[in-house]
């Protein structure tokens, strides 16, 4: 997947909040692309609510990987501001889309609660800066997505996540994240 990950204005220092906001947009695009790829590979999604649930899992996984990729770039206070902005912008994307599809609701807090839970769960797994998320982490992510897709090809969606989607997602982040810190 290709995403735009370079700043328009060169030689300008960007705040951690600006970088967090840019990465929230990239994470959103990755989540959208993840659902589209699953549908293109004939995994069953029937409703917009189901698609949003899958996108939410992709978003949580992507945010976790962004955190792992950037953790050494920040001091503690900067990292907190960065992750807060990344989570807040992602929650806004979820809220705006769910409100349009499903009507009013507490979608921001639901997302933040799920994100906090997923970040804690994924933190238990190994991660390598060159190889990316470990096989057990990718399988764990695949299990969440498997629970949400329809019966058609459900048996194989975990393999798709482990072998295709998670590696592609990581490759996209490897190309995008460093560009935003230049």
N, C-alpha and C positions, 0 to 999 in steps of 0.2 A: 504494500500500500504506500502511496506517496502522499505526504503531507507537507504543507509549507511550514518551514521551521527556521526561517531567517528573518531577522528584523529588517524593516523598511529603511530605518535610519541607521546607517553604519556609524561606528565610532561613538556611540552613545552608551552610557552605562545604564543598565535597566535594573529596576528594583526587584527584590525577591518576589514582591506581589505581582509585578508585570510578568516575570518568568512563570510564576504559578498560574496566572490567568492564561498565558499562552499554552502552557502544558495542559490545562483543563480543556481548552479547545481541541488540542490534539487528541487527548484521551477520549473526548466525546466522538470525534471522527473515527477513532479506532473502534469504539463500541458500536457505532452505526455500521461500520464495515464488517465487523464480526458477525452481526445478525444477518446482513446481506449475504456474506459468504456461506453461512449455514443454510440459508434458504436456497442459494444457488446450487448447493450440493444436496438439495432435496431433503433437508431436515425440516420437519413439519413445525410451522408456526401458524396459528390460526387467527389470533387476535392481536390487536395493537397492545393490549395489556401484557400479553405473553411476550411480545417483542421487546417491550420496555423492561420487563423483568430480566430478560436475557442481556439486554444492553446494560442494565444495572450491574449484573455480575461481571461483564466485560470491563465496565468502568472501575469497579472495585479492584479487580485484578491489575488493571493498568495503573491505577494510582499506587497500588502497592509496589509495582515494579519501578515506577518513577521515584518513589521514596527510596527504594534500595539503590537506584542508580545515582541519586543526588545526595545521599546522606552525608558523604564526606566533603561536599562542597560548602556546607553551611556550619556556622556556629549554632549552638543550641537555640538561641533566640531567633536567629534568621530562619532556621529550619522550621520552627513553630509557625512563624509568619508565612513561610512558603507553603507548608502543608495546610494551614488554615485557608489560605487563598485558593489553593488547588481544590480542596474539599468544598468550600463555599461556592465557587464558580460551577463545579460539577453538580452540586445540589441545586443550584439555580437552573441549570440545563434540565435536570430531571423534573424539577417543579414545573417549569414552563411547558414542557412537553406533556407531562401527565395531566396538567390542568387543562390543556387543549383537548386531550384525548378522553379524559375520564371525569372532568369537572373539578371543582375545588376539593382540596384535601391537604393533609399534613405531610406532603410528599418530601419536603426538605428534611424534616426531622427523621422521617422513616429512612431516608437515604443515609443521613449522617450516622444513625444508629447501626444500620447494616454495614456501612463502611468501617466504622470503628471495630465492629465484630470481625469482619473479614480481615482487616489489617492485623489484628491480634492473632487470628488463626493462621494466616499466611506467614507471619513472622516465625512460626515454629519450624518452617521448612528451610532447607538449604537454598542458597542463591550464590551464583558465581558471576562476577562482573563480566567475564568473557562468554561464558556458556549460557547465562541467564538462569531462569527458574529451574529448579531440580525437577526430575520426573515426578516425584511424589507431589510437588506443588502443582504442577500442570495437571496431574490426575485429580487432585482435590478440586481445582477449578473446573475441570471437566465434569466432575460429579454434580456440581451446582447447576451447570448448564443442562446436563442430562435430565435433571428433575423438572426442567421447565419446557423442554421441547415435547412435541406430540409423539404419538406412537410410531409414526412412519420413520424408519431408520434410527429409532431411539437407541438401539443397541450399539450403534457405531459412532454416536456423537462424541463420546468420550475420547475415542481414538482420533477423531477429527480435531478436537481441542488440543490433545497432547502432541500430535504429530504435525499439525498444520497451523492452527490458529494461534496458539501460544508462541511458537517460534517466529511466526510472521509478525506478531504483535511486538515481541522483543526486538526483532530486527528493525522495525519501524522506529521504536524508541531509541535504539542505538544510533540511528542516523539523525534523529530529531533533537534529542536532549542536548548533546554537546553544542549544537548550533546556537541554542538560545542563551548560552553562557559566554558567547564571544562578543 
